[in-house]
Amino acid sequence: MVVAGCSKQGADGQGGQMPPPEVGVQTLQPATIPLQRDLVGRLSAFRSADVRARVPGVLQRRVYEEGSDVRKGEVLFLIDPAPLQAALGQAKASQATAQANYANAKSAADRARKLIGQKFISQSDYDNAIAAERSAAAALQAGRAAVDAAEINLGYATVRSPIDGRAGRQQVTEGALVGQGDATLLTTVDQIDPLYVDFSASADELAAARRASDGSGSREVQVTLPDGSVYSHPGTLDFTADVVDPSTGAVALRARLPNPEHQLLPGTFVKLRATLSEQREAYRIPQTAVQRDAQGAYVFVVDQAGKAQRKNIDATQLDGSDWIVSSGVSPGDRVIVSGVQRVMQPGQPVTAKPVEAAKPDAAQAAPATAPKQG
């Protein structure tokens, strides 16, 4: 009776043989996958212009409002123009004198030209008249240049913004003597649309990204705001240094970031996700599917006969919870992403279910792997 009891068929009616284990599979398709890194960067102004006093004088008043946006050419400060107006008047007087001298010298030279042909004057007198005309013309030209310089200096008494941007704090108070010897800093104007994001990445990461990419594709930078939300305007990587910092082993990078609402400010540290390159014809495989042994990384795929087969892969790039794989698998492969521990050896029959259908099974099976000790 005992023997007969032991020979009973199992509950599955297959003479005690266990059914093939159920595994969750994901069908692979190649795609262009961005190679991204989560980094920290610092915002800086796209352009920063120091506004300085270019002529000596007493600062009369500040015209702009500190911290406001100004346009190129907008008046920021006024320097007392009186000394500069006097210098301009003196230059104009000197020019008038030079003009009169030139008129006399030209008349004398014209007479000498007529008389020399008739031999009424000596060659020496003719040469002196021509030389006097030329000297007077040069003096007149110098007088005109002096007037131009005086007018330019008078224009500098009205200090204007050199660029569009946000004007900073006033550095010198009204009544101070500025521009005496050095060009006194009055304020700074920063262009904050767009902004630069300065950050760095390890030389090894950049080398791996270059190896995996053909050099084309987007090089986007996405910034995360301090509240955790994603900034609505993505940036573009526009500079990569060609020198590695020997103290850190990192390479400096920079991205240009639109800032039309002036929501971001220079000097702020931000988190960012940088797309360093793109890898074409690659596969994204979850970490749960990748196994490793002495031969390297591999996955199990389910063939047309419903059997698990091993495929060695090149898994060197990790992006979030997925490995980026460029070789070892083929389009349409059904890779086992859950229940991998149920596959004991290659060639073992399995029951493949889409990964979404296999997830509840895996959740239910999890407690059975660690039963309570009673």
Short mmCIF file of the C-alpha atoms (twelve columns), coordinates in Angstrom:
data_MODEL
# 
_entry.id   MODEL 
# 
loop_
_atom_site.group_PDB 
_atom_site.id 
_atom_site.type_symbol 
_atom_site.label_atom_id 
_atom_site.label_alt_id 
_atom_site.label_comp_id 
_atom_site.label_asym_id 
_atom_site.label_seq_id 
_atom_site.Cartn_x 
_atom_site.Cartn_y 
_atom_site.Cartn_z 
_atom_site.pdbx_PDB_model_num 
ATOM 1   C CA . MET A 1   0.000  0.000   0.000   1 
ATOM 2   C CA . VAL A 2   2.851  2.338   0.782   1 
ATOM 3   C CA . VAL A 3   4.404  1.719   -2.614  1 
ATOM 4   C CA . ALA A 4   1.102  2.287   -4.378  1 
ATOM 5   C CA . GLY A 5   0.642  5.511   -2.460  1 
ATOM 6   C CA . CYS A 6   4.020  6.780   -3.584  1 
ATOM 7   C CA . SER A 7   3.316  6.036   -7.237  1 
ATOM 8   C CA . LYS A 8   0.263  8.250   -7.435  1 
ATOM 9   C CA . GLN A 9   0.315  10.933  -10.080 1 
ATOM 10  C CA . GLY A 10  1.023  14.448  -8.952  1 
ATOM 11  C CA . ALA A 11  -1.547 17.140  -8.799  1 
ATOM 12  C CA . ASP A 12  -0.679 18.184  -12.320 1 
ATOM 13  C CA . GLY A 13  -1.573 14.728  -13.668 1 
ATOM 14  C CA . GLN A 14  1.909  14.371  -15.261 1 
ATOM 15  C CA . GLY A 15  3.281  11.554  -13.139 1 
ATOM 16  C CA . GLY A 16  4.995  13.960  -10.668 1 
ATOM 17  C CA . GLN A 17  6.853  15.999  -13.317 1 
ATOM 18  C CA . MET A 18  6.869  19.742  -12.483 1 
ATOM 19  C CA . PRO A 19  5.579  22.095  -15.186 1 
ATOM 20  C CA . PRO A 20  8.093  24.461  -16.852 1 
ATOM 21  C CA . PRO A 21  8.746  27.498  -14.642 1 
ATOM 22  C CA . GLU A 22  7.030  30.707  -15.589 1 
ATOM 23  C CA . VAL A 23  9.276  33.658  -16.417 1 
ATOM 24  C CA . GLY A 24  8.647  37.227  -17.486 1 
ATOM 25  C CA . VAL A 25  10.101 38.257  -20.809 1 
ATOM 26  C CA . GLN A 26  10.687 41.502  -22.621 1 
ATOM 27  C CA . THR A 27  10.962 41.609  -26.423 1 
ATOM 28  C CA . LEU A 28  14.029 43.568  -27.495 1 
ATOM 29  C CA . GLN A 29  14.075 46.105  -30.283 1 
ATOM 30  C CA . PRO A 30  17.094 48.256  -31.171 1 
ATOM 31  C CA . ALA A 31  16.833 51.991  -30.706 1 
ATOM 32  C CA . THR A 32  18.906 55.147  -30.515 1 
ATOM 33  C CA . ILE A 33  19.580 55.557  -26.807 1 
ATOM 34  C CA . PRO A 34  20.909 58.782  -25.273 1 
ATOM 35  C CA . LEU A 35  23.874 58.270  -22.964 1 
ATOM 36  C CA . GLN A 36  23.041 60.481  -19.991 1 
ATOM 37  C CA . ARG A 37  24.715 61.415  -16.729 1 
ATOM 38  C CA . ASP A 38  23.302 63.088  -13.615 1 
ATOM 39  C CA . LEU A 39  25.651 65.900  -12.628 1 
ATOM 40  C CA . VAL A 40  25.787 69.151  -10.672 1 
ATOM 41  C CA . GLY A 41  26.545 72.472  -12.330 1 
ATOM 42  C CA . ARG A 42  26.581 76.180  -11.676 1 
ATOM 43  C CA . LEU A 43  24.814 78.870  -13.674 1 
ATOM 44  C CA . SER A 44  26.743 81.829  -15.019 1 
ATOM 45  C CA . ALA A 45  25.858 84.867  -17.110 1 
ATOM 46  C CA . PHE A 46  26.039 84.510  -20.870 1 
ATOM 47  C CA . ARG A 47  27.823 87.858  -21.042 1 
ATOM 48  C CA . SER A 48  29.009 90.102  -18.245 1 
ATOM 49  C CA . ALA A 49  30.076 93.689  -18.945 1 
ATOM 50  C CA . ASP A 50  31.824 95.984  -16.475 1 
ATOM 51  C CA . VAL A 51  30.509 99.541  -16.815 1 
ATOM 52  C CA . ARG A 52  33.363 101.942 -16.063 1 
ATOM 53  C CA . ALA A 53  33.955 105.682 -16.090 1 
ATOM 54  C CA . ARG A 54  36.001 106.389 -19.211 1 
ATOM 55  C CA . VAL A 55  36.599 110.079 -18.476 1 
ATOM 56  C CA . PRO A 56  37.508 111.844 -15.223 1 
ATOM 57  C CA . GLY A 57  34.794 113.791 -13.468 1 
ATOM 58  C CA . VAL A 58  32.344 113.941 -10.606 1 
ATOM 59  C CA . LEU A 59  29.508 111.409 -10.706 1 
ATOM 60  C CA . GLN A 60  26.292 113.413 -10.740 1 
ATOM 61  C CA . ARG A 61  23.614 110.707 -10.464 1 
ATOM 62  C CA . ARG A 62  22.520 107.169 -11.189 1 
ATOM 63  C CA . VAL A 63  19.729 106.987 -13.781 1 
ATOM 64  C CA . TYR A 64  18.799 103.306 -13.769 1 
ATOM 65  C CA . GLU A 65  17.155 101.248 -11.033 1 
ATOM 66  C CA . GLU A 66  19.490 98.731  -9.430  1 
ATOM 67  C CA . GLY A 67  18.601 95.155  -10.371 1 
ATOM 68  C CA . SER A 68  16.474 96.192  -13.336 1 
ATOM 69  C CA . ASP A 69  16.747 95.025  -16.922 1 
ATOM 70  C CA . VAL A 70  18.363 97.556  -19.250 1 
ATOM 71  C CA . ARG A 71  18.822 97.740  -23.002 1 
ATOM 72  C CA . LYS A 72  22.010 98.330  -24.929 1 
ATOM 73  C CA . GLY A 73  22.638 102.091 -25.127 1 
ATOM 74  C CA . GLU A 74  20.373 102.931 -22.186 1 
ATOM 75  C CA . VAL A 75  21.715 105.696 -19.911 1 
ATOM 76  C CA . LEU A 76  22.984 104.392 -16.567 1 
ATOM 77  C CA . PHE A 77  25.019 107.261 -15.034 1 
ATOM 78  C CA . LEU A 78  25.706 110.944 -15.629 1 
ATOM 79  C CA . ILE A 79  29.152 112.463 -15.027 1 
ATOM 80  C CA . ASP A 80  29.508 116.247 -14.649 1 
ATOM 81  C CA . PRO A 81  30.009 117.396 -18.266 1 
ATOM 82  C CA . ALA A 82  31.140 120.980 -17.551 1 
ATOM 83  C CA . PRO A 83  34.937 120.403 -17.741 1 
ATOM 84  C CA . LEU A 84  34.495 118.303 -20.851 1 
ATOM 85  C CA . GLN A 85  32.326 120.960 -22.500 1 
ATOM 86  C CA . ALA A 86  35.045 123.513 -21.757 1 
ATOM 87  C CA . ALA A 87  37.664 121.233 -23.298 1 
ATOM 88  C CA . LEU A 88  35.479 120.881 -26.371 1 
ATOM 89  C CA . GLY A 89  35.159 124.664 -26.659 1 
ATOM 90  C CA . GLN A 90  38.922 125.065 -26.407 1 
ATOM 91  C CA . ALA A 91  39.447 122.429 -29.104 1 
ATOM 92  C CA . LYS A 92  37.002 124.203 -31.404 1 
ATOM 93  C CA . ALA A 93  38.823 127.513 -30.863 1 
ATOM 94  C CA . SER A 94  42.120 125.878 -31.745 1 
ATOM 95  C CA . GLN A 95  40.518 124.413 -34.827 1 
ATOM 96  C CA . ALA A 96  39.254 127.858 -35.867 1 
ATOM 97  C CA . THR A 97  42.758 129.299 -35.485 1 
ATOM 98  C CA . ALA A 98  44.192 126.475 -37.554 1 
ATOM 99  C CA . GLN A 99  41.512 127.062 -40.190 1 
ATOM 100 C CA . ALA A 100 42.457 130.759 -40.462 1 
ATOM 101 C CA . ASN A 101 46.170 129.987 -40.685 1 
ATOM 102 C CA . TYR A 102 45.522 127.439 -43.371 1 
ATOM 103 C CA . ALA A 103 43.465 129.908 -45.400 1 
ATOM 104 C CA . ASN A 104 46.334 132.452 -45.326 1 
ATOM 105 C CA . ALA A 105 48.952 129.844 -46.141 1 
ATOM 106 C CA . LYS A 106 46.875 128.507 -49.024 1 
ATOM 107 C CA . SER A 107 46.459 132.001 -50.490 1 
ATOM 108 C CA . ALA A 108 50.208 132.602 -50.278 1 
ATOM 109 C CA . ALA A 109 50.917 129.233 -51.874 1 
ATOM 110 C CA . ASP A 110 48.466 129.902 -54.700 1 
ATOM 111 C CA . ARG A 111 50.201 133.237 -55.481 1 
ATOM 112 C CA . ALA A 112 53.589 131.540 -55.387 1 
ATOM 113 C CA . ARG A 113 52.401 128.949 -57.921 1 
ATOM 114 C CA . LYS A 114 51.440 131.721 -60.336 1 
ATOM 115 C CA . LEU A 115 54.602 133.765 -59.868 1 
ATOM 116 C CA . ILE A 116 57.103 130.926 -60.039 1 
ATOM 117 C CA . GLY A 117 56.110 130.236 -63.649 1 
ATOM 118 C CA . GLN A 118 56.982 133.814 -64.619 1 
ATOM 119 C CA . LYS A 119 60.199 133.783 -62.600 1 
ATOM 120 C CA . PHE A 120 58.961 136.645 -60.383 1 
ATOM 121 C CA . ILE A 121 59.950 134.819 -57.165 1 
ATOM 122 C CA . SER A 122 62.866 132.651 -56.283 1 
ATOM 123 C CA . GLN A 123 62.645 128.896 -55.975 1 
ATOM 124 C CA . SER A 124 63.381 129.224 -52.258 1 
ATOM 125 C CA . ASP A 125 60.406 131.550 -51.684 1 
ATOM 126 C CA . TYR A 126 58.180 129.160 -53.630 1 
ATOM 127 C CA . ASP A 127 59.306 126.184 -51.559 1 
ATOM 128 C CA . ASN A 128 58.708 128.085 -48.318 1 
ATOM 129 C CA . ALA A 129 55.169 129.019 -49.347 1 
ATOM 130 C CA . ILE A 130 54.300 125.443 -50.281 1 
ATOM 131 C CA . ALA A 131 55.769 124.137 -47.000 1 
ATOM 132 C CA . ALA A 132 53.793 126.686 -44.993 1 
ATOM 133 C CA . GLU A 133 50.590 125.574 -46.746 1 
ATOM 134 C CA . ARG A 134 51.279 121.935 -45.922 1 
ATOM 135 C CA . SER A 135 52.070 122.733 -42.280 1 
ATOM 136 C CA . ALA A 136 48.878 124.736 -41.941 1 
ATOM 137 C CA . ALA A 137 46.864 121.863 -43.473 1 
ATOM 138 C CA . ALA A 138 48.394 119.436 -40.976 1 
ATOM 139 C CA . ALA A 139 47.627 121.774 -38.077 1 
ATOM 140 C CA . LEU A 140 44.033 122.070 -39.276 1 
ATOM 141 C CA . GLN A 141 43.739 118.289 -39.434 1 
ATOM 142 C CA . ALA A 142 45.119 118.021 -35.892 1 
ATOM 143 C CA . GLY A 143 42.609 120.633 -34.746 1 
ATOM 144 C CA . ARG A 144 39.735 118.646 -36.227 1 
ATOM 145 C CA . ALA A 145 40.984 115.482 -34.522 1 
ATOM 146 C CA . ALA A 146 41.152 117.344 -31.200 1 
ATOM 147 C CA . VAL A 147 37.538 118.441 -31.629 1 
ATOM 148 C CA . ASP A 148 36.511 114.875 -32.402 1 
ATOM 149 C CA . ALA A 149 38.319 113.612 -29.278 1 
ATOM 150 C CA . ALA A 150 36.696 116.287 -27.123 1 
ATOM 151 C CA . GLU A 151 33.268 115.375 -28.469 1 
ATOM 152 C CA . ILE A 152 33.904 111.688 -27.759 1 
ATOM 153 C CA . ASN A 153 34.973 112.468 -24.187 1 
ATOM 154 C CA . LEU A 154 31.905 114.627 -23.695 1 
ATOM 155 C CA . GLY A 155 29.790 111.690 -24.897 1 
ATOM 156 C CA . TYR A 156 31.454 109.466 -22.290 1 
ATOM 157 C CA . ALA A 157 30.044 111.757 -19.593 1 
ATOM 158 C CA . THR A 158 26.742 110.015 -20.315 1 
ATOM 159 C CA . VAL A 159 27.481 106.417 -19.306 1 
ATOM 160 C CA . ARG A 160 25.410 103.888 -21.267 1 
ATOM 161 C CA . SER A 161 24.902 100.148 -21.044 1 
ATOM 162 C CA . PRO A 162 27.146 98.240  -23.480 1 
ATOM 163 C CA . ILE A 163 24.779 95.227  -23.693 1 
ATOM 164 C CA . ASP A 164 21.238 94.110  -22.964 1 
ATOM 165 C CA . GLY A 165 21.021 92.611  -19.494 1 
ATOM 166 C CA . ARG A 166 20.372 93.106  -15.813 1 
ATOM 167 C CA . ALA A 167 22.172 96.017  -14.186 1 
ATOM 168 C CA . GLY A 168 23.715 95.327  -10.806 1 
ATOM 169 C CA . ARG A 169 24.403 97.362  -7.711  1 
ATOM 170 C CA . GLN A 170 25.901 100.836 -7.961  1 
ATOM 171 C CA . GLN A 171 29.572 100.685 -6.953  1 
ATOM 172 C CA . VAL A 172 30.250 104.429 -6.546  1 
ATOM 173 C CA . THR A 173 28.029 107.006 -4.839  1 
ATOM 174 C CA . GLU A 174 27.018 110.328 -6.331  1 
ATOM 175 C CA . GLY A 175 29.556 113.119 -5.805  1 
ATOM 176 C CA . ALA A 176 32.555 110.805 -6.020  1 
ATOM 177 C CA . LEU A 177 35.429 111.624 -8.344  1 
ATOM 178 C CA . VAL A 178 35.641 108.858 -10.937 1 
ATOM 179 C CA . GLY A 179 37.907 108.032 -13.840 1 
ATOM 180 C CA . GLN A 180 40.904 109.758 -12.298 1 
ATOM 181 C CA . GLY A 181 43.842 107.624 -13.397 1 
ATOM 182 C CA . ASP A 182 41.942 104.315 -13.553 1 
ATOM 183 C CA . ALA A 183 38.640 103.540 -15.231 1 
ATOM 184 C CA . THR A 184 36.429 103.401 -12.130 1 
ATOM 185 C CA . LEU A 185 33.956 100.502 -11.978 1 
ATOM 186 C CA . LEU A 186 30.426 101.902 -11.737 1 
ATOM 187 C CA . THR A 187 28.313 98.752  -12.045 1 
ATOM 188 C CA . THR A 188 28.069 95.442  -13.918 1 
ATOM 189 C CA . VAL A 189 25.486 94.392  -16.506 1 
ATOM 190 C CA . ASP A 190 24.863 90.659  -16.886 1 
ATOM 191 C CA . GLN A 191 23.042 89.096  -19.819 1 
ATOM 192 C CA . ILE A 192 20.973 86.289  -18.252 1 
ATOM 193 C CA . ASP A 193 19.071 85.104  -21.309 1 
ATOM 194 C CA . PRO A 194 20.498 82.723  -22.220 1 
ATOM 195 C CA . LEU A 195 22.609 81.437  -19.339 1 
ATOM 196 C CA . TYR A 196 25.633 79.174  -19.227 1 
ATOM 197 C CA . VAL A 197 25.709 76.003  -17.122 1 
ATOM 198 C CA . ASP A 198 29.266 75.098  -16.125 1 
ATOM 199 C CA . PHE A 199 29.874 71.524  -14.981 1 
ATOM 200 C CA . SER A 200 32.354 68.691  -15.356 1 
ATOM 201 C CA . ALA A 201 32.407 64.984  -16.126 1 
ATOM 202 C CA . SER A 202 35.104 62.383  -15.647 1 
ATOM 203 C CA . ALA A 203 37.462 61.800  -18.531 1 
ATOM 204 C CA . ASP A 204 36.579 58.087  -18.483 1 
ATOM 205 C CA . GLU A 205 32.861 58.815  -18.896 1 
ATOM 206 C CA . LEU A 206 33.504 61.119  -21.827 1 
ATOM 207 C CA . ALA A 207 35.829 58.603  -23.461 1 
ATOM 208 C CA . ALA A 208 33.206 55.869  -23.102 1 
ATOM 209 C CA . ALA A 209 30.541 58.166  -24.552 1 
ATOM 210 C CA . ARG A 210 32.724 58.938  -27.565 1 
ATOM 211 C CA . ARG A 211 33.415 55.270  -28.164 1 
ATOM 212 C CA . ALA A 212 29.716 54.422  -28.059 1 
ATOM 213 C CA . SER A 213 28.643 57.253  -30.360 1 
ATOM 214 C CA . ASP A 214 29.258 58.177  -33.974 1 
ATOM 215 C CA . GLY A 215 29.522 61.855  -32.991 1 
ATOM 216 C CA . SER A 216 26.052 62.862  -34.214 1 
ATOM 217 C CA . GLY A 217 22.792 63.364  -32.375 1 
ATOM 218 C CA . SER A 218 21.500 65.675  -29.683 1 
ATOM 219 C CA . ARG A 219 23.688 66.856  -26.810 1 
ATOM 220 C CA . GLU A 220 20.936 68.099  -24.536 1 
ATOM 221 C CA . VAL A 221 21.104 69.241  -20.937 1 
ATOM 222 C CA . GLN A 222 18.008 69.131  -18.731 1 
ATOM 223 C CA . VAL A 223 18.080 71.150  -15.490 1 
ATOM 224 C CA . THR A 224 16.194 70.227  -12.325 1 
ATOM 225 C CA . LEU A 225 14.978 73.157  -10.214 1 
ATOM 226 C CA . PRO A 226 15.486 73.308  -6.416  1 
ATOM 227 C CA . ASP A 227 11.843 72.243  -5.850  1 
ATOM 228 C CA . GLY A 228 12.485 69.031  -7.803  1 
ATOM 229 C CA . SER A 229 10.595 70.046  -10.939 1 
ATOM 230 C CA . VAL A 230 12.205 69.885  -14.381 1 
ATOM 231 C CA . TYR A 231 13.042 73.226  -15.968 1 
ATOM 232 C CA . SER A 232 10.881 73.731  -19.045 1 
ATOM 233 C CA . HIS A 233 13.688 74.904  -21.359 1 
ATOM 234 C CA . PRO A 234 16.364 72.298  -22.149 1 
ATOM 235 C CA . GLY A 235 19.882 73.483  -22.852 1 
ATOM 236 C CA . THR A 236 22.480 72.447  -25.413 1 
ATOM 237 C CA . LEU A 237 26.049 71.378  -24.721 1 
ATOM 238 C CA . ASP A 238 28.247 73.840  -26.607 1 
ATOM 239 C CA . PHE A 239 31.743 73.518  -25.127 1 
ATOM 240 C CA . THR A 240 34.003 70.679  -24.011 1 
ATOM 241 C CA . ALA A 241 37.504 71.413  -22.779 1 
ATOM 242 C CA . ASP A 242 40.389 69.555  -24.385 1 
ATOM 243 C CA . VAL A 243 42.370 69.385  -21.136 1 
ATOM 244 C CA . VAL A 244 41.814 67.070  -18.158 1 
ATOM 245 C CA . ASP A 245 42.142 68.642  -14.714 1 
ATOM 246 C CA . PRO A 246 45.006 66.640  -13.167 1 
ATOM 247 C CA . SER A 247 43.709 67.169  -9.625  1 
ATOM 248 C CA . THR A 248 40.233 65.737  -10.292 1 
ATOM 249 C CA . GLY A 249 40.521 63.725  -13.499 1 
ATOM 250 C CA . ALA A 250 37.522 65.663  -14.841 1 
ATOM 251 C CA . VAL A 251 36.885 67.629  -18.013 1 
ATOM 252 C CA . ALA A 252 35.097 70.992  -17.953 1 
ATOM 253 C CA . LEU A 253 31.896 71.268  -19.981 1 
ATOM 254 C CA . ARG A 254 29.443 74.066  -20.635 1 
ATOM 255 C CA . ALA A 255 25.876 74.211  -21.901 1 
ATOM 256 C CA . ARG A 256 23.763 77.110  -23.121 1 
ATOM 257 C CA . LEU A 257 20.397 77.335  -21.379 1 
ATOM 258 C CA . PRO A 258 17.470 79.549  -22.485 1 
ATOM 259 C CA . ASN A 259 16.112 81.778  -19.717 1 
ATOM 260 C CA . PRO A 260 13.350 83.903  -21.308 1 
ATOM 261 C CA . GLU A 261 11.370 84.330  -18.074 1 
ATOM 262 C CA . HIS A 262 14.532 85.179  -16.104 1 
ATOM 263 C CA . GLN A 263 13.553 82.388  -13.717 1 
ATOM 264 C CA . LEU A 264 17.156 81.313  -13.174 1 
ATOM 265 C CA . LEU A 265 19.930 83.508  -11.790 1 
ATOM 266 C CA . PRO A 266 23.708 83.347  -12.270 1 
ATOM 267 C CA . GLY A 267 25.667 81.746  -9.460  1 
ATOM 268 C CA . THR A 268 22.972 79.164  -8.628  1 
ATOM 269 C CA . PHE A 269 23.975 75.509  -8.246  1 
ATOM 270 C CA . VAL A 270 21.613 73.167  -10.108 1 
ATOM 271 C CA . LYS A 271 21.217 69.474  -10.744 1 
ATOM 272 C CA . LEU A 272 21.256 68.506  -14.381 1 
ATOM 273 C CA . ARG A 273 21.033 65.502  -16.641 1 
ATOM 274 C CA . ALA A 274 23.452 65.800  -19.520 1 
ATOM 275 C CA . THR A 275 23.153 63.808  -22.722 1 
ATOM 276 C CA . LEU A 276 26.801 63.295  -23.615 1 
ATOM 277 C CA . SER A 277 26.153 61.313  -26.795 1 
ATOM 278 C CA . GLU A 278 23.783 58.855  -28.442 1 
ATOM 279 C CA . GLN A 279 24.252 55.160  -29.099 1 
ATOM 280 C CA . ARG A 280 22.540 53.808  -32.201 1 
ATOM 281 C CA . GLU A 281 21.213 50.269  -32.665 1 
ATOM 282 C CA . ALA A 282 21.467 49.576  -28.935 1 
ATOM 283 C CA . TYR A 283 19.213 47.746  -26.494 1 
ATOM 284 C CA . ARG A 284 18.004 48.724  -23.047 1 
ATOM 285 C CA . ILE A 285 17.952 45.674  -20.717 1 
ATOM 286 C CA . PRO A 286 16.882 45.843  -17.032 1 
ATOM 287 C CA . GLN A 287 19.531 45.066  -14.433 1 
ATOM 288 C CA . THR A 288 17.404 42.180  -13.137 1 
ATOM 289 C CA . ALA A 289 17.941 40.343  -16.422 1 
ATOM 290 C CA . VAL A 290 21.734 40.582  -16.492 1 
ATOM 291 C CA . GLN A 291 23.794 37.840  -14.841 1 
ATOM 292 C CA . ARG A 292 27.557 37.548  -14.493 1 
ATOM 293 C CA . ASP A 293 30.042 34.722  -14.110 1 
ATOM 294 C CA . ALA A 294 33.669 34.054  -14.946 1 
ATOM 295 C CA . GLN A 295 32.928 34.449  -18.661 1 
ATOM 296 C CA . GLY A 296 31.330 37.873  -18.223 1 
ATOM 297 C CA . ALA A 297 27.825 39.290  -18.484 1 
ATOM 298 C CA . TYR A 298 24.981 37.299  -20.035 1 
ATOM 299 C CA . VAL A 299 21.203 37.049  -20.269 1 
ATOM 300 C CA . PHE A 300 18.734 34.240  -20.834 1 
ATOM 301 C CA . VAL A 301 16.438 34.480  -23.830 1 
ATOM 302 C CA . VAL A 302 13.496 32.239  -24.721 1 
ATOM 303 C CA . ASP A 303 13.844 30.644  -28.150 1 
ATOM 304 C CA . GLN A 304 11.087 29.538  -30.524 1 
ATOM 305 C CA . ALA A 305 10.963 26.103  -28.835 1 
ATOM 306 C CA . GLY A 306 10.196 27.701  -25.474 1 
ATOM 307 C CA . LYS A 307 13.616 26.969  -24.016 1 
ATOM 308 C CA . ALA A 308 15.934 29.322  -22.151 1 
ATOM 309 C CA . GLN A 309 19.206 29.981  -23.963 1 
ATOM 310 C CA . ARG A 310 22.217 31.893  -22.744 1 
ATOM 311 C CA . LYS A 311 23.567 34.878  -24.679 1 
ATOM 312 C CA . ASN A 312 26.754 36.670  -23.695 1 
ATOM 313 C CA . ILE A 313 26.479 40.450  -23.890 1 
ATOM 314 C CA . ASP A 314 28.630 43.540  -23.566 1 
ATOM 315 C CA . ALA A 315 27.121 45.409  -20.602 1 
ATOM 316 C CA . THR A 316 29.424 48.317  -19.760 1 
ATOM 317 C CA . GLN A 317 27.075 51.326  -19.781 1 
ATOM 318 C CA . LEU A 318 24.552 51.683  -16.960 1 
ATOM 319 C CA . ASP A 319 21.717 54.182  -17.383 1 
ATOM 320 C CA . GLY A 320 19.406 54.331  -14.377 1 
ATOM 321 C CA . SER A 321 18.114 50.808  -13.751 1 
ATOM 322 C CA . ASP A 322 19.000 49.544  -17.245 1 
ATOM 323 C CA . TRP A 323 22.120 48.289  -18.961 1 
ATOM 324 C CA . ILE A 324 22.801 49.677  -22.421 1 
ATOM 325 C CA . VAL A 325 23.829 46.723  -24.590 1 
ATOM 326 C CA . SER A 326 25.210 47.048  -28.101 1 
ATOM 327 C CA . SER A 327 26.079 43.442  -28.927 1 
ATOM 328 C CA . GLY A 328 25.161 39.863  -28.040 1 
ATOM 329 C CA . VAL A 329 21.397 40.072  -28.605 1 
ATOM 330 C CA . SER A 330 19.238 40.468  -31.699 1 
ATOM 331 C CA . PRO A 331 15.998 42.242  -32.597 1 
ATOM 332 C CA . GLY A 332 12.976 40.285  -31.407 1 
ATOM 333 C CA . ASP A 333 14.849 38.349  -28.708 1 
ATOM 334 C CA . ARG A 334 12.646 37.600  -25.717 1 
ATOM 335 C CA . VAL A 335 14.978 38.248  -22.806 1 
ATOM 336 C CA . ILE A 336 14.018 36.937  -19.356 1 
ATOM 337 C CA . VAL A 337 13.715 39.919  -17.009 1 
ATOM 338 C CA . SER A 338 11.910 38.282  -14.056 1 
ATOM 339 C CA . GLY A 339 12.092 34.789  -12.658 1 
ATOM 340 C CA . VAL A 340 15.689 34.411  -13.875 1 
ATOM 341 C CA . GLN A 341 16.516 32.454  -10.712 1 
ATOM 342 C CA . ARG A 342 14.150 29.699  -11.878 1 
ATOM 343 C CA . VAL A 343 16.331 28.963  -14.896 1 
ATOM 344 C CA . MET A 344 18.849 26.349  -13.772 1 
ATOM 345 C CA . GLN A 345 20.684 25.777  -17.059 1 
ATOM 346 C CA . PRO A 346 20.571 26.623  -20.774 1 
ATOM 347 C CA . GLY A 347 18.074 24.572  -22.755 1 
ATOM 348 C CA . GLN A 348 15.600 24.352  -19.884 1 
ATOM 349 C CA . PRO A 349 11.926 24.624  -20.977 1 
ATOM 350 C CA . VAL A 350 10.150 27.680  -19.586 1 
ATOM 351 C CA . THR A 351 6.759  29.311  -19.886 1 
ATOM 352 C CA . ALA A 352 7.238  32.862  -21.191 1 
ATOM 353 C CA . LYS A 353 4.856  35.601  -20.179 1 
ATOM 354 C CA . PRO A 354 5.054  39.311  -21.041 1 
ATOM 355 C CA . VAL A 355 6.901  41.128  -18.318 1 
ATOM 356 C CA . GLU A 356 3.750  42.961  -17.191 1 
ATOM 357 C CA . ALA A 357 1.926  39.648  -16.629 1 
ATOM 358 C CA . ALA A 358 4.897  38.135  -14.818 1 
ATOM 359 C CA . LYS A 359 5.271  40.912  -12.253 1 
ATOM 360 C CA . PRO A 360 2.409  39.790  -9.954  1 
ATOM 361 C CA . ASP A 361 3.828  36.248  -9.992  1 
ATOM 362 C CA . ALA A 362 7.197  37.533  -8.930  1 
ATOM 363 C CA . ALA A 363 5.633  39.532  -6.138  1 
ATOM 364 C CA . GLN A 364 3.769  36.517  -4.870  1 
ATOM 365 C CA . ALA A 365 6.793  34.256  -5.111  1 
ATOM 366 C CA . ALA A 366 9.023  36.640  -3.187  1 
ATOM 367 C CA . PRO A 367 7.844  35.647  0.315   1 
ATOM 368 C CA . ALA A 368 8.327  31.977  -0.508  1 
ATOM 369 C CA . THR A 369 12.044 32.504  -0.958  1 
ATOM 370 C CA . ALA A 370 12.414 33.556  2.687   1 
ATOM 371 C CA . PRO A 371 9.878  31.654  4.802   1 
ATOM 372 C CA . LYS A 372 9.444  32.516  8.420   1 
ATOM 373 C CA . GLN A 373 11.169 30.219  10.842  1 
ATOM 374 C CA . GLY A 374 8.673  28.639  13.124  1 
# 
